[in-house]
Amino acid sequence: MKIAFLGYGQVGAPLADHLQRLGHQVSLAAKDAESASVLKALERNPHLRVAEPNSAVGQAEIIFLATPYAANETVLASVSTELAGKVLIDCTNPVGAQLSHGLNNQQSGTQVIQNQLPTTAVVKAFSIYGFENFEDNQFPNASLKPAMLFCGNSQSAKQQVAHLIAELGWDPVDVGGLEQALHLEHMTLLWIRLVRLQERSAHLTWARLER
Ligand SMILES: NC(=O)c1ccc[n+]([C@@H]2O[C@H](COP(=O)([O-])OP(=O)(O)OC[C@H]3O[C@@H](n4cnc5c(N)ncnc54)[C@H](OP(=O)(O)O)[C@@H]3O)[C@@H](O)[C@H]2O)c1
């Protein structure tokens, strides 16, 4: 599959790396091909392609958004034509002061993106854990896989995203439509508080038991 990354820092770079190693054609959408984050991502995996954003997004079937939340609107506006009709995976989180919800719990950051891009199928995924788990999600002695909760309004987009999630070693858990994104963003805040404030393991993940 052809995949492009808008943002390839702590979250984007390990995901891009693993997806390329799985055989996907992965491009970094780069305004500056020599930026520190491009060079660092290439150091991790020299087989990643680097292309100007319109070209990278235009050629991709699925696009990951892994930029700081505050940059989303501008970054997406610059490639909105190329995003029409495509699948966008939103990994971003609006985090406010004192680890509160950055949009005052009224609307999710993902719904803001969907409103900005009405013809793009936006799926929220790869958002509820810290980046350490995108680098390494292996639990060799566990009988369950770590769960990756995701949501979106397009069933076909979610099927494609679920496939990538499973390929990357997670148990894909479809939690419903985009109205669930707000609750995933609160799960993220819970995770951040448990790990960054209470100093639990950064490899704390959830798993599914269902009957
Ligand atoms: N860190 C985590 O553990 C974690 C976990 C889950 C989700 N998230 C969410 O994922 C997103 C990315 O987090 P991160 O930790 O990966 O951030 P990061 O390490 O700072 O990386 C951000 C990436 O976005 C790019 N970027 C920044 N401003 C940009 C702009 N105006 N236009 C285009 N690209 C821009 C950066 O490129 P340059 O360096 O070249 O500017 C870099 O590649 C955030 O929304 C965060 O809430 C983070």
The ligand as a Tripos MOL2 file, in Angstrom:
@<TRIPOS>MOLECULE
LIG
   48    52     1     0     0
SMALL
NO_CHARGES

@<TRIPOS>ATOM
      1 N1          4.4980   11.7500   21.7450 N.am      1 LIG1
      2 C1          3.6030   10.8040   22.0350 C.2       1 LIG1
      3 O1          3.8680    9.9250   22.8600 O.2       1 LIG1
      4 C2          2.2740   10.7980   21.3370 C.ar      1 LIG1
      5 C3          1.4850    9.6390   21.3610 C.ar      1 LIG1
      6 C4          0.2820    9.5950   20.6690 C.ar      1 LIG1
      7 C5         -0.1280   10.7080   19.9450 C.ar      1 LIG1
      8 N2          0.6560   11.8400   19.9470 N.ar      1 LIG1
      9 C6          0.2130   12.9660   19.1260 C.3       1 LIG1
     10 O2          0.8940   12.8390   17.8840 O.3       1 LIG1
     11 C7          1.2340   14.1150   17.3610 C.3       1 LIG1
     12 C8          2.7220   14.1720   17.0900 C.3       1 LIG1
     13 O3          3.4090   14.0000   18.3160 O.3       1 LIG1
     14 P1          4.9730   13.7030   18.3150 P.3       1 LIG1
     15 O4          5.3270   13.4360   19.7270 O.co2     1 LIG1
     16 O5          5.3280   12.7260   17.2680 O.co2     1 LIG1
     17 O6          5.5400   15.1420   17.9000 O.3       1 LIG1
     18 P2          7.0140   15.4890   17.3790 P.3       1 LIG1
     19 O7          7.9790   14.4390   17.7990 O.co2     1 LIG1
     20 O8          7.2490   16.8930   17.8110 O.co2     1 LIG1
     21 O9          6.8750   15.4390   15.7860 O.3       1 LIG1
     22 C9          6.0320   16.3310   15.1140 C.3       1 LIG1
     23 C10         6.2050   16.2030   13.6290 C.3       1 LIG1
     24 O10         5.3670   17.1740   12.9960 O.3       1 LIG1
     25 C11         6.1610   18.0330   12.1760 C.3       1 LIG1
     26 N3          5.6520   19.4130   12.2500 N.ar      1 LIG1
     27 C12         5.6310   20.2350   13.3100 C.ar      1 LIG1
     28 N4          5.0590   21.4170   13.0000 N.ar      1 LIG1
     29 C13         4.7300   21.3200   11.6950 C.ar      1 LIG1
     30 C14         4.1150   22.2010   10.7810 C.ar      1 LIG1
     31 N5          3.7090   23.4320   11.1560 N.pl3     1 LIG1
     32 N6          3.9540   21.7800    9.4990 N.ar      1 LIG1
     33 C15         4.3420   20.5450    9.1100 C.ar      1 LIG1
     34 N7          4.9200   19.6620    9.9560 N.ar      1 LIG1
     35 C16         5.1040   20.0570   11.2210 C.ar      1 LIG1
     36 C17         7.5570   17.9330   12.7230 C.3       1 LIG1
     37 O11         8.4810   18.2490   11.6940 O.3       1 LIG1
     38 P3          9.6590   19.2910   11.9680 P.3       1 LIG1
     39 O12        10.4040   18.7500   13.1530 O.co2     1 LIG1
     40 O13        10.3980   19.2860   10.7030 O.co2     1 LIG1
     41 O14         8.9530   20.5830   12.2780 O.co2     1 LIG1
     42 C18         7.6230   16.4690   13.1400 C.3       1 LIG1
     43 O15         7.9030   15.6640   12.0150 O.3       1 LIG1
     44 C19         0.7380   15.1360   18.3910 C.3       1 LIG1
     45 O16        -0.5130   15.6450   17.9830 O.3       1 LIG1
     46 C20         0.5860   14.3210   19.6610 C.3       1 LIG1
     47 O17        -0.4600   14.8310   20.4980 O.3       1 LIG1
     48 C21         1.8390   11.8900   20.5960 C.ar      1 LIG1
@<TRIPOS>BOND
     1     1     2 1
     2     2     3 2
     3     2     4 1
     4     4     5 ar
     5     4    48 ar
     6     5     6 ar
     7     6     7 ar
     8     7     8 ar
     9     8     9 1
    10     8    48 ar
    11     9    10 1
    12     9    46 1
    13    10    11 1
    14    11    12 1
    15    11    44 1
    16    12    13 1
    17    13    14 1
    18    14    15 2
    19    14    16 1
    20    14    17 1
    21    17    18 1
    22    18    19 2
    23    18    20 1
    24    18    21 1
    25    21    22 1
    26    22    23 1
    27    23    24 1
    28    23    42 1
    29    24    25 1
    30    25    26 1
    31    25    36 1
    32    26    27 ar
    33    26    35 ar
    34    27    28 ar
    35    28    29 ar
    36    29    30 ar
    37    29    35 ar
    38    30    31 1
    39    30    32 ar
    40    32    33 ar
    41    33    34 ar
    42    34    35 ar
    43    36    37 1
    44    36    42 1
    45    37    38 1
    46    38    39 2
    47    38    40 1
    48    38    41 1
    49    42    43 1
    50    44    45 1
    51    44    46 1
    52    46    47 1
@<TRIPOS>SUBSTRUCTURE
     1 LIG1         1 GROUP 0 **** ****
